[in-house]
Amino acid sequence: MILTEEQKKGQDVFFRIITEAWENDDFKKSLITNPEETLEKFFGRSLPNGRKIKVTDQSDPEYLYINIPIKLKHSDQELNAKKKAN
């Protein structure tokens, strides 16, 4: 899978947050209890698009965690068919 530049930037941001949480217990606790405020302080600016953020601690090695993402409105086949039609 080839990532777009926007996806690469998002991935870099995600890794910065995770690294800080691994290295800073206070940040991790704050991130879990008040993610929006914590991330605004971390990045020094307001978060884009006004979405809520839900953070869960998935660091217990005894468990396998599964995150169920947002269901896409269109299937991959439909998207590919649209791309070919254009």
Residue pairs with C-beta under 8 A, 6 or more apart in sequence:
3 11
17 31
17 39
17 42
20 27
20 42
21 27
21 28
21 31
22 28
27 38
27 42
28 57
30 37
30 38
31 38
31 39
31 55
32 55
32 56
32 57
35 53
35 54
35 55
36 47
36 52
36 53
39 47
39 53
40 46
40 47
47 53
56 65
58 65
74 82
